[in-house]
C-alpha cells in the first residue's frame, strides 16, 4: 500500500474527501515529527509509541582516502506497536 492508497482508504472509512484525509494524515505526521524532534515520546493508546533516538556526532576515518569525516548528530524515530494492535493484526 502506498500513500495514495492509504489516503483513499482513510477517506472511504471516515467519510471524508481525499483532500481532507490527506490534510489529516500530513498534520498527524507533522505533529509526531515535531514532538520527536524536541525529544518527546508520542504514545497513542491501542496503537503504539513513537520514540526518538538521538545519536551523537561521530568522527569517522576513511582509510582509502586517508581523511577523517564528521558525521553530524541525528534523531531516528522508532515505532513500537502496542499489544492491542498486534493482537488485532494477528487475529
Secondary structure, 3 states (H helix, E strand, C coil): CCHHHHHHHHHHHHCCCHHHHHHHHHHHHHHHHHHHHCCCCEEECCCEEEEEEEECCEEEEECCCCEEEEECCEEEEEEEECHHHHHHHHC
